[in-house]
């Protein structure tokens, strides 16, 4: 785990001095690097795509559809990270089965103690336990008027997927993928601020290849640096055990949703800033395709404008835009000597 050790090292300040001892170090100005400009442009692109996703989801809701999504993927792939960002744009709650379990354990209930004894060994919890706390959360959201949900970390078995279908209609499932050796490294580098509750990842991934995989660390701010804690089950042995259990159960779940025509694949090969525009583009396409009543497009408006221009050239009196939309097929005008551009032979 060389990249993890690199990210843990403290980077000292670099000074560049010329001349003899005691000579002041020159202050050099460097123009913005190409990567900086690229990030600036990428930010604008991501912002525009975010607006498109908001609109697409609003249109889908207006068509009478709920927005019930699932993010699948192995532990450490980034389901929670991306689900948190995407759910805000979709205006739906991000429901993590893992967070529901950890909250139960933190409250010190009898069910929470049972959960902790199982998860500490890397094994999966019984279906009945997960389904009970998840069903309560989904029903609570419906009663509160939520537009849907974005669920991650569940289902992990085909039986769970079938049980989920009994109390929640899932519209789309997105399966996030990442190389296994990187998954182990990222899981061992996860950190949680015990005060603010935010998640961070100190792994510095830089693997050459085609395509290369580059994932800079998601370091905490200064105020959180000394409040970091690591989950008890984020050790290499437990992570590998979880991945093995996940792989044994993932294929049947993927097959379950693929048969229903709801499964889409997305491979992660870079960090969050580079991945978000690509991920947003894919999700926008899926949301628009699932809308049974898509809104009128700009292309249709441009087609109407072009039709008006052609009618003007033929000498046909153009209709007002409102009448043109209500009457897409207009009665052709009779031939007239002054209608130079009109060549159709209309019987007298």
C-alpha positions in Angstrom: 0.0 0.0 0.0 2.6 2.5 -1.1 0.1 5.1 -2.1 -1.5 5.0 1.3 1.8 5.5 3.0 2.5 8.4 0.7 -0.8 10.1 1.7 0.0 9.7 5.4 3.4 11.3 5.1 3.7 15.0 6.0 4.7 17.2 3.1 7.3 19.8 4.2 7.5 23.2 2.6 9.9 23.6 -0.3 12.1 26.6 -0.6 14.2 27.5 -3.6 17.1 29.9 -3.1 19.8 31.1 -5.4 23.2 32.6 -4.7 25.2 32.4 -1.5 24.2 31.8 2.1 21.7 34.3 3.4 20.6 35.3 0.0 16.8 35.8 0.0 14.8 33.2 -1.9 13.3 34.7 -5.1 9.6 34.9 -5.4 8.5 33.4 -8.7 5.1 33.7 -10.4 3.8 30.9 -12.5 0.8 31.2 -14.7 -2.1 28.8 -14.1 -1.3 25.3 -15.1 -3.3 23.6 -17.8 -4.8 21.3 -15.2 -6.0 24.3 -13.2 -7.7 25.7 -16.2 -9.2 22.3 -17.0 -10.6 22.0 -13.5 -12.1 25.5 -13.9 -13.8 24.5 -17.2 -14.8 21.1 -15.7 -16.5 22.9 -12.8 -18.7 24.9 -15.2 -19.5 21.8 -17.1 -20.4 19.9 -13.9 -22.6 22.8 -12.8 -24.5 22.8 -16.1 -25.0 19.1 -16.0 -26.2 19.4 -12.4 -28.9 21.9 -13.6 -29.9 19.4 -16.4 -30.3 16.6 -13.8 -32.5 18.8 -11.6 -34.7 19.6 -14.5 -34.9 16.0 -15.7 -35.9 14.8 -12.3 -38.5 17.6 -11.9 -40.0 16.6 -15.3 -40.1 12.9 -14.3 -41.9 13.8 -11.1 -44.4 15.9 -13.0 -45.1 12.9 -15.2 -46.3 11.0 -12.1 -43.1 8.9 -11.5 -41.2 8.5 -8.2 -37.4 8.6 -8.2 -36.4 5.3 -6.6 -32.8 4.5 -7.4 -30.2 2.0 -6.1 -26.4 2.3 -6.3 -24.7 -1.1 -6.2 -21.0 -1.8 -5.8 -18.4 -3.4 -3.7 -17.4 -2.0 -0.3 -15.2 1.1 -0.8 -16.2 1.8 -4.4 -17.6 5.1 -3.4 -21.4 4.4 -3.4 -21.9 6.7 -0.4 -19.8 9.5 -1.7 -21.5 9.6 -5.1 -25.0 8.8 -3.7 -24.7 11.8 -1.3 -23.9 14.2 -4.2 -26.4 12.8 -6.7 -29.3 12.5 -4.2 -29.0 16.3 -3.4 -29.4 17.1 -7.1 -32.3 14.7 -7.4 -33.9 16.2 -4.3 -34.4 12.8 -2.7 -32.9 11.3 0.5 -29.8 9.2 0.4 -30.6 6.1 2.4 -27.6 4.0 3.4 -28.3 0.6 4.8 -24.9 0.7 6.5 -25.7 4.0 8.1 -29.0 2.7 9.4 -27.1 -0.3 10.9 -24.4 1.9 12.5 -27.0 4.2 13.9 -28.7 1.2 15.5 -25.4 0.0 17.0 -24.5 3.5 18.2 -27.8 3.8 20.1 -26.9 0.7 22.0 -30.0 -1.3 21.5 -30.2 -5.1 21.8 -30.6 -5.4 18.0 -27.6 -3.1 17.6 -25.4 -5.3 19.8 -26.4 -8.3 17.7 -25.5 -6.4 14.5 -22.1 -5.4 15.9 -21.2 -9.0 16.8 -21.8 -10.1 13.2 -20.3 -7.2 11.2 -17.1 -7.2 13.2 -16.2 -10.5 11.6 -17.0 -9.4 8.1 -20.2 -11.4 7.7 -23.5 -10.1 6.3 -26.5 -9.4 8.6 -29.6 -11.5 8.4 -32.1 -10.3 5.8 -34.9 -9.9 8.3 -32.9 -7.4 10.4 -32.0 -5.2 7.5 -35.4 -5.4 5.9 -37.2 -4.3 9.1 -35.1 -1.1 9.6 -35.2 -0.3 5.9 -39.0 -0.8 5.5 -39.6 1.6 8.4 -37.4 4.2 6.8 -39.0 4.0 3.4 -42.6 4.1 4.8 -41.6 7.1 6.9 -40.4 8.9 3.8 -43.6 8.2 1.9 -45.6 9.6 4.9 -43.4 12.8 4.8 -44.0 13.3 1.1 -40.5 12.5 -0.1 -40.0 12.3 -3.9 -38.3 8.9 -3.7 -34.9 7.6 -2.4 -31.4 6.7 -3.5 -30.5 3.5 -1.7 -26.9 2.3 -1.4 -25.5 -0.8 0.3 -28.7 -2.8 -0.2 -29.8 -5.2 -1.6 -26.8 -7.5 -1.4 -28.6 -10.8 -2.2 -31.2 -11.8 -4.7 -33.5 -12.7 -1.8 -33.2 -9.2 -0.4 -33.9 -7.7 -3.9 -37.1 -9.7 -4.1 -38.1 -8.7 -0.6 -37.4 -5.0 -1.3 -39.7 -5.2 -4.3 -42.7 -6.1 -2.0 -42.7 -2.7 -0.3 -40.8 -0.4 -2.7 -40.8 0.0 -6.5 -37.3 0.5 -7.8 -37.0 2.4 -11.1 -33.2 2.2 -11.8 -30.1 0.4 -10.5 -26.6 1.7 -11.2 -23.7 -0.7 -10.6 -20.4 1.1 -9.7 -17.2 -0.8 -10.4 -13.5 -0.5 -9.4 -10.5 -2.7 -9.3 -10.3 -5.0 -6.3 -6.7 -4.1 -5.2 -7.7 -0.4 -5.2 -10.9 -1.2 -3.3 -8.8 -2.8 -0.4 -6.6 0.2 -0.3 -9.4 2.7 -0.3 -11.3 0.8 2.4 -8.3 0.8 4.7 -7.9 4.5 4.2 -11.4 5.6 5.1 -11.6 8.0 8.0 -14.6 9.6 9.9 -14.6 12.8 11.9 -16.1 11.9 15.2 -17.3 15.4 15.8 -18.9 16.5 12.5 -19.6 13.0 11.2 -18.1 13.6 7.7 -16.3 10.9 5.8 -12.8 11.3 4.3 -10.3 9.0 2.5 -6.6 9.5 2.8 -5.5 7.1 0.1 -3.5 8.6 -2.8 -4.2 6.3 -5.8 -2.0 6.6 -8.8 -1.9 3.4 -10.9 -0.5 3.4 -14.5 -2.4 1.5 -17.1 -4.9 1.8 -19.9 -6.7 3.8 -18.8 -4.6 5.0 -15.8 -6.4 5.2 -12.4 -5.7 8.4 -10.6 -7.6 9.2 -7.4 -6.3 12.0 -5.2 -7.0 11.7 -1.4 -10.0 13.3 0.1 -8.3 14.9 3.1 -10.1 16.4 6.0 -9.9 20.2 6.8 -7.6 21.4 9.5 -10.3 21.6 12.1 -11.0 17.9 11.6 -7.5 16.5 11.3 -7.1 15.6 15.0 -10.6 14.2 15.3 -10.3 11.4 12.8 -11.2 7.8 13.6 -11.2 4.6 11.6 -14.0 2.0 11.6 -13.2 -1.1 13.5 -13.9 -3.3 10.4 -11.7 -1.3 8.0 -8.7 -3.6 8.4 -7.1 -5.5 5.4 -8.2 -8.9 6.7 -11.8 -7.9 7.3 -12.0 -5.9 4.1 -10.9 -8.9 2.0 -13.4 -11.1 3.8 -16.2 -8.6 3.0 -15.2 -8.4 -0.6 -15.2 -12.2 -0.9 -18.7 -12.4 0.6 -19.8 -9.5 -1.6 -18.6 -11.2 -4.9 -20.3 -14.4 -3.9 -23.7 -12.6 -3.7 -23.3 -9.7 -6.2 -23.9 -11.6 -9.4 -27.4 -12.9 -8.5 -28.4 -9.4 -7.5 -27.1 -8.0 -10.8 -28.9 -10.7 -12.8 -32.1 -10.0 -10.9 -32.2 -6.4 -11.9 -30.8 -7.1 -15.4 -33.8 -9.4 -16.1 -36.1 -6.5 -15.1 -34.3 -4.1 -17.5 -33.2 -1.8 -14.7 -29.4 -2.4 -14.4 -26.8 0.0 -15.8 -23.0 -0.3 -15.4 -20.5 2.5 -14.5 -16.8 1.9 -14.2 -14.8 4.4 -12.0 -11.2 5.1 -13.1 -10.5 8.5 -11.6 -11.3 10.9 -8.7 -14.5 12.7 -7.9 -13.9 15.9 -10.0 -13.2 13.8 -13.1 -15.9 11.2 -12.5 -18.8 13.5 -11.7 -19.4 15.0 -15.2 -19.3 11.5 -16.8 -21.6 10.1 -14.1 -24.0 13.0 -14.4 -24.2 12.6 -18.1 -25.1 8.9 -17.8 -27.7 9.5 -15.1 -29.3 12.3 -17.0 -29.7 10.0 -20.1 -31.3 7.3 -17.9 -33.7 9.7 -16.2 -34.9 11.3 -19.5 -35.3 7.9 -21.1 -37.5 6.7 -18.2 -39.9 9.7 -18.6 -43.2 8.5 -20.3 -44.1 12.0 -21.1 -40.9 13.9 -22.1 -41.3 17.7 -22.2 -41.3 19.5 -25.6 -37.7 19.8 -26.8 -35.8 22.8 -28.2 -35.3 20.8 -31.4 -39.0 20.7 -31.9 -39.2 24.5 -31.4 -36.4 25.0 -34.0 -38.3 22.7 -36.4 -41.4 24.9 -36.0 -39.3 28.0 -36.8 -37.9 26.4 -39.9 -41.4 25.4 -41.0 -42.5 29.0 -40.7 -39.6 30.2 -42.8 -40.3 27.7 -45.6 -43.9 28.8 -45.6 -42.9 32.4 -45.9 -40.7 31.6 -48.9 -43.6 29.8 -50.6 -45.8 32.9 -50.1 -48.0 31.2 -47.5 -49.1 33.5 -44.8 -47.4 32.2 -41.6 -49.6 31.4 -38.7 -48.9 32.8 -35.2 -46.8 30.5 -33.1 -49.7 29.4 -30.9 -51.9 28.6 -33.8 -49.1 26.8 -35.6 -48.5 24.5 -32.6 -52.2 23.8 -32.3 -52.5 23.2 -36.1 -49.3 21.3 -37.1 -50.8 20.6 -40.6 -51.9 23.7 -42.3 -54.2 23.9 -45.4 -51.9 24.6 -48.5 -52.6 27.9 -50.3 -53.9 28.0 -53.8 -51.5 28.8 -56.6 -51.0 32.5 -57.3 -48.8 34.2 -59.8 -47.1 36.2 -57.1 -46.2 33.1 -55.2 -42.9 32.6 -57.0 -41.5 30.1 -54.5 -44.6 27.8 -54.7 -44.2 25.1 -57.3 -46.8 22.6 -56.3 -49.6 22.2 -59.0 -52.9 22.9 -57.3 -55.9 22.0 -59.5 -58.1 24.9 -60.4 
